[in-house]
């Protein structure tokens, strides 16, 4: 299945699938129509969400303020918006999705 990517007026939006409490951290590959994000952080008090934002910012080479996690996202599947130039962000997202681990 391919990624579900939506172009917005100020960037792109897509789904991520988060695996918390992992031994290592990475961004890459897909889980269904979502980008995989693996973090060491536990899913407690927003720690895993904060880690996801940081990992995605590193993966997209953007400041953390450009990564917006949907506040209503709970569980492993989360909606993310990345602010910036849509075409280049989409190209980077596809490169991440086609990789098992770029970090």
Backbone as a printed PyTorch tensor [residue, N CA C, xyz], in Angstrom:
tensor([[[ 0.8410, -1.1770,  0.0000],
         [ 0.0000,  0.0000,  0.0000],
         [ 0.8890,  1.2440,  0.0000]],

        [[ 0.4600,  2.2890, -0.6460],
         [ 1.2650,  3.5060, -0.7110],
         [ 0.8600,  4.4870,  0.3960]],

        [[ 1.7360,  5.4340,  0.6330],
         [ 1.4820,  6.4500,  1.6460],
         [ 0.2630,  7.2900,  1.2910]],

        [[-0.4290,  7.7170,  2.3140],
         [-1.5410,  8.6430,  2.1540],
         [-0.9990, 10.0470,  2.4310]],

        [[-0.7260, 10.8010,  1.3550],
         [-0.1340, 12.1350,  1.4750],
         [-1.1420, 13.1640,  0.9720]],

        [[-1.3340, 14.1980,  1.7640],
         [-2.2290, 15.2800,  1.3710],
         [-1.4240, 16.5740,  1.2900]],

        [[-1.5200, 17.2500,  0.1670],
         [-0.8920, 18.5690,  0.0320],
         [-1.8080, 19.5830,  0.7120]],

        [[-1.2300, 20.4330,  1.5260],
         [-1.9790, 21.5040,  2.1610],
         [-1.4510, 22.8300,  1.6230]],

        [[-2.0960, 23.9190,  1.9610],
         [-1.6490, 25.2190,  1.4480],
         [-0.2830, 25.6170,  1.9930]],

        [[ 0.1120, 25.0170,  3.1220],
         [ 1.3850, 25.3860,  3.7480],
         [ 2.3410, 24.2080,  3.9430]],

        [[ 2.1190, 23.1000,  3.2120],
         [ 3.0090, 21.9390,  3.3370],
         [ 2.3290, 20.6460,  2.9420]],

        [[ 2.5340, 19.6110,  3.7730],
         [ 1.9130, 18.3090,  3.5250],
         [ 1.3670, 17.7470,  4.8330]],

        [[ 0.4520, 16.7940,  4.7070],
         [-0.0900, 16.0670,  5.8510],
         [-0.0520, 14.5800,  5.5120]],

        [[ 0.2350, 13.7680,  6.5130],
         [ 0.3070, 12.3240,  6.3070],
         [ 0.1560, 11.6220,  7.6470]],

        [[ 0.0400, 10.3040,  7.6070],
         [-0.0920,  9.4860,  8.8100],
         [ 1.2580,  8.8860,  9.1820]],

        [[ 1.4750,  8.7200, 10.4870],
         [ 2.6310,  7.9660, 10.9640],
         [ 2.1280,  6.8200, 11.8330]],

        [[ 2.9190,  5.7720, 11.9020],
         [ 2.6620,  4.6470, 12.7980],
         [ 3.8340,  4.6100, 13.7740]],

        [[ 3.5440,  4.8190, 15.0530],
         [ 4.5820,  4.9570, 16.0730],
         [ 4.7800,  3.6530, 16.8320]],

        [[ 6.0480,  3.2870, 17.0170],
         [ 6.4090,  2.1630, 17.8780],
         [ 7.2080,  2.7390, 19.0460]],

        [[ 6.5980,  2.8120, 20.2370],
         [ 7.3060,  3.3480, 21.3960],
         [ 8.1310,  2.2750, 22.0990]],

        [[ 8.9780,  2.7140, 23.0240],
         [ 9.7960,  1.8200, 23.8650],
         [10.6660,  0.8630, 23.0540]],

        [[11.1980,  1.3370, 21.9580],
         [12.0660,  0.5010, 21.1290],
         [13.5120,  0.5980, 21.6260]],

        [[14.3610, -0.3020, 21.1670],
         [15.7780, -0.2830, 21.5560],
         [16.5540,  0.7890, 20.8010]],

        [[16.0680,  1.1640, 19.6150],
         [16.7310,  2.1940, 18.8270],
         [15.6670,  3.0860, 18.2120]],

        [[16.0860,  4.2540, 17.7210],
         [15.1480,  5.1860, 17.1200],
         [15.4220,  5.3230, 15.6290]],

        [[14.3540,  5.3920, 14.8450],
         [14.5090,  5.5720, 13.4020],
         [13.2020,  6.0410, 12.7810]],

        [[13.3320,  6.5830, 11.5960],
         [12.1930,  6.9790, 10.7690],
         [12.4410,  6.3680,  9.4070]],

        [[11.5060,  5.5650,  8.9400],
         [11.6640,  4.9750,  7.6180],
         [10.8140,  3.7500,  7.4290]],

        [[10.4780,  3.4910,  6.1950],
         [ 9.6160,  2.3740,  5.8660],
         [ 8.1540,  2.7460,  6.0570]],

        [[ 7.3000,  1.8120,  5.7730],
         [ 5.8710,  2.0720,  5.9040],
         [ 5.1900,  0.9910,  6.7180]],

        [[ 4.0460,  1.3540,  7.2530],
         [ 3.1370,  0.4320,  7.9230],
         [ 1.7680,  0.7440,  7.3270]],

        [[ 1.3580, -0.0400,  6.3500],
         [ 0.1390,  0.2880,  5.6150],
         [ 0.3460,  1.5720,  4.8270]],

        [[-0.5040,  2.5640,  5.0770],
         [-0.3870,  3.8460,  4.3750],
         [ 0.3190,  4.9110,  5.2260]],

        [[ 1.0240,  4.4710,  6.2810],
         [ 1.6710,  5.3960,  7.2110],
         [ 3.1910,  5.2170,  7.2280]],

        [[ 3.8980,  6.3120,  7.5100],
         [ 5.3490,  6.2840,  7.6900],
         [ 5.6500,  5.7150,  9.0740]],

        [[ 6.6310,  4.8070,  9.1690],
         [ 7.0060,  4.2330, 10.4630],
         [ 7.9460,  5.1680, 11.2170]],

        [[ 7.6460,  5.3760, 12.4960],
         [ 8.4950,  6.1420, 13.3970],
         [ 8.7020,  5.2840, 14.6390]],

        [[ 9.9610,  4.9780, 14.9280],
         [10.3040,  4.1190, 16.0580],
         [11.0600,  4.9630, 17.0730]],

        [[10.5950,  4.9540, 18.3200],
         [11.1950,  5.7860, 19.3530],
         [11.4730,  4.9970, 20.6330]],

        [[12.4780,  5.4160, 21.3650],
         [12.7930,  4.8210, 22.6640],
         [11.8370,  5.3050, 23.7450]],

        [[11.2010,  6.4380, 23.5250],
         [10.3540,  7.0620, 24.5410],
         [ 9.1050,  6.2340, 24.8320]],

        [[ 8.6750,  6.2270, 26.0880],
         [ 7.4340,  5.5220, 26.4330],
         [ 6.2150,  6.3760, 26.0770]],

        [[ 5.0820,  5.7270, 25.8680],
         [ 3.8630,  6.4750, 25.5300],
         [ 3.1880,  7.0300, 26.7900]],

        [[ 3.9210,  7.8300, 27.5460],
         [ 3.4330,  8.3620, 28.8150],
         [ 3.6710,  9.8680, 28.8370]],

        [[ 2.6840, 10.6190, 29.2640],
         [ 2.8050, 12.0730, 29.4390],
         [ 3.3440, 12.7860, 28.2050]],

        [[ 2.9980, 12.3080, 27.0120],
         [ 3.4070, 12.9740, 25.7830],
         [ 4.8560, 12.7640, 25.3810]],

        [[ 5.5740, 11.8810, 26.0880],
         [ 6.9940, 11.6660, 25.7800],
         [ 7.1920, 11.0950, 24.3810]],

        [[ 6.4030, 10.1050, 24.0100],
         [ 6.5460,  9.4990, 22.6810],
         [ 6.1740, 10.5180, 21.5930]],

        [[ 5.1410, 11.3230, 21.8270],
         [ 4.7560, 12.3410, 20.8440],
         [ 5.8730, 13.3590, 20.6510]],

        [[ 6.4690, 13.8230, 21.7410],
         [ 7.5670, 14.7880, 21.6480],
         [ 8.7560, 14.1850, 20.9070]],

        [[ 9.0330, 12.9190, 21.1790],
         [10.1240, 12.2380, 20.4940],
         [ 9.8310, 12.1060, 18.9990]],

        [[ 8.5870, 11.8100, 18.6450],
         [ 8.2050, 11.7080, 17.2270],
         [ 8.4420, 13.0240, 16.5040]],

        [[ 8.0660, 14.1230, 17.1310],
         [ 8.2690, 15.4380, 16.5180],
         [ 9.7580, 15.6730, 16.2950]],

        [[10.5700, 15.3560, 17.2870],
         [12.0140, 15.5420, 17.1640],
         [12.6070, 14.6550, 16.0700]],

        [[12.2090, 13.3900, 16.0370],
         [12.7160, 12.4680, 15.0210],
         [12.3100, 12.9020, 13.6140]],

        [[11.0590, 13.3370, 13.4640],
         [10.5960, 13.7940, 12.1490],
         [11.3030, 15.0830, 11.7330]],

        [[11.5250, 15.9820, 12.6750],
         [12.2480, 17.2190, 12.3590],
         [13.6540, 16.8920, 11.8660]],

        [[14.3230, 15.9580, 12.5310],
         [15.6540, 15.5290, 12.0860],
         [15.5910, 14.8860, 10.7030]],

        [[14.6030, 14.0280, 10.4880],
         [14.4800, 13.3220,  9.2130],
         [14.1980, 14.2730,  8.0510]],

        [[13.4100, 15.3040,  8.3020],
         [13.0880, 16.2810,  7.2610],
         [14.0730, 17.4530,  7.2310]],

        [[15.0050, 17.4690,  8.1720],
         [15.9920, 18.5480,  8.3180],
         [15.2670, 19.8980,  8.4260]],

        [[14.3630, 19.9520,  9.3930],
         [13.5560, 21.1430,  9.6440],
         [13.5440, 21.4370, 11.1430]],

        [[13.2300, 22.6750, 11.5240],
         [13.0410, 22.9580, 12.9450],
         [11.7850, 22.2510, 13.4620]],

        [[11.7830, 21.9170, 14.7410],
         [10.6490, 21.1990, 15.3300],
         [ 9.3310, 21.9550, 15.1700]],

        [[ 9.3830, 23.2830, 15.1530],
         [ 8.1390, 24.0550, 15.0350],
         [ 7.4470, 23.8580, 13.6840]],

        [[ 8.1440, 23.2610, 12.7130],
         [ 7.5560, 22.9900, 11.3930],
         [ 6.8290, 21.6420, 11.3480]],

        [[ 6.9380, 20.8510, 12.4320],
         [ 6.2890, 19.5450, 12.5200],
         [ 5.1170, 19.6690, 13.4850]],

        [[ 3.9070, 19.4580, 12.9990],
         [ 2.7110, 19.6050, 13.8220],
         [ 2.0060, 18.2570, 13.9550]],

        [[ 1.9390, 17.7610, 15.1710],
         [ 1.2620, 16.5040, 15.4630],
         [-0.1730, 16.8330, 15.8530]],

        [[-1.1320, 16.1830, 15.2400],
         [-2.5410, 16.4280, 15.5550],
         [-2.7660, 16.1860, 17.0440]],

        [[-3.2690, 17.1870, 17.7290],
         [-3.4570, 17.1170, 19.1820],
         [-4.4300, 16.0070, 19.5870]],

        [[-5.3280, 15.6400, 18.7020],
         [-6.2970, 14.5930, 19.0400],
         [-5.7670, 13.1880, 18.7480]],

        [[-4.5430, 13.1030, 18.2580],
         [-3.9690, 11.7950, 17.9190],
         [-3.5990, 11.0230, 19.1790]],

        [[-4.2290,  9.8920, 19.3450],
         [-3.8710,  8.9830, 20.4320],
         [-3.6210,  7.6240, 19.8160]],

        [[-2.9400,  6.7820, 20.5210],
         [-2.6140,  5.4720, 19.9730],
         [-1.4130,  5.5640, 19.0540]],

        [[-1.1600,  4.5190, 18.3250],
         [ 0.0310,  4.4430, 17.4790],
         [-0.1030,  5.1870, 16.1600]],

        [[-1.3090,  5.3440, 15.6750],
         [-1.5400,  6.0160, 14.3870],
         [-1.8250,  7.4950, 14.6450]],

        [[-1.0090,  8.3580, 14.0240],
         [-1.1200,  9.7910, 14.2660],
         [-1.0500, 10.5600, 12.9510]],

        [[-1.7530, 11.6760, 12.9190],
         [-1.7470, 12.5610, 11.7460],
         [-0.7120, 13.6550, 11.9840]],

        [[ 0.1260, 13.8940, 10.9760],
         [ 1.2010, 14.8750, 11.0660],
         [ 1.0810, 15.8620,  9.9230]],

        [[ 1.3460, 17.1400, 10.2100],
         [ 1.4920, 18.1620,  9.1770],
         [ 2.9220, 18.6680,  9.2260]],

        [[ 3.5210, 18.8090,  8.0640],
         [ 4.8720, 19.3600,  7.9640],
         [ 4.7540, 20.6290,  7.1380]],

        [[ 5.2420, 21.7220,  7.7060],
         [ 5.1460, 23.0200,  7.0470],
         [ 6.3680, 23.2810,  6.1870]],

        [[ 6.1250, 23.7530,  4.9780],
         [ 7.2150, 24.0560,  4.0590],
         [ 6.7520, 23.9090,  2.6300]],

        [[ 7.7110, 23.8270,  1.7290],
         [ 7.4280, 23.7060,  0.2960],
         [ 6.9830, 22.2700, -0.0020]],

        [[ 5.7370, 22.1260, -0.4390],
         [ 5.0980, 20.8230, -0.5800],
         [ 5.8240, 19.8180, -1.4410]],

        [[ 6.3180, 20.2470, -2.5820],
         [ 6.9540, 19.3150, -3.5160],
         [ 8.2150, 18.6860, -2.9200]],

        [[ 9.0660, 19.4980, -2.3210],
         [10.3030, 18.9570, -1.7410],
         [10.0090, 18.1160, -0.5000]],

        [[ 9.0040, 18.5220,  0.2900],
         [ 8.6340, 17.7270,  1.4700],
         [ 8.0880, 16.3660,  1.0500]],

        [[ 7.2710, 16.3570,  0.0060],
         [ 6.7060, 15.0940, -0.4730],
         [ 7.8060, 14.1780, -1.0060]],

        [[ 8.7820, 14.7370, -1.7000],
         [ 9.9020, 13.9380, -2.2050],
         [10.6900, 13.3300, -1.0400]],

        [[10.9300, 14.1110, -0.0040],
         [11.6570, 13.6100,  1.1670],
         [10.8490, 12.5270,  1.8740]],

        [[ 9.5440, 12.7340,  2.0050],
         [ 8.6750, 11.7410,  2.6400],
         [ 8.7070, 10.4260,  1.8710]],

        [[ 8.6460, 10.4930,  0.5560],
         [ 8.6920,  9.2670, -0.2490],
         [10.0430,  8.5600, -0.1010]],

        [[11.1240,  9.3340, -0.0060],
         [12.4430,  8.7290,  0.2090],
         [12.4990,  8.0270,  1.5650]],

        [[11.9420,  8.6490,  2.5840],
         [11.8960,  8.0240,  3.9140],
         [11.0610,  6.7480,  3.8830]],

        [[ 9.9320,  6.8020,  3.2030],
         [ 9.0380,  5.6420,  3.1420],
         [ 9.6720,  4.4710,  2.4130]],

        [[10.5330,  4.7600,  1.4630],
         [11.1800,  3.7010,  0.6810],
         [12.4360,  3.1690,  1.3410]],

        [[12.7370,  3.6630,  2.5170],
         [13.9380,  3.2350,  3.2440],
         [13.5260,  2.4500,  4.4780]],

        [[14.3660,  1.5030,  4.8540],
         [14.1250,  0.7950,  6.1190],
         [14.6180,  1.6150,  7.2930]],

        [[15.6110,  2.4480,  7.0630],
         [16.1750,  3.2740,  8.1370],
         [17.1830,  4.2420,  7.5710]],

        [[16.8490,  5.5100,  7.5220],
         [17.7780,  6.5220,  7.0200],
         [18.5840,  7.1600,  8.1440]],

        [[18.3270,  6.8160,  9.3690],
         [19.0300,  7.4610, 10.4830],
         [20.1590,  6.5940, 10.9410]]])
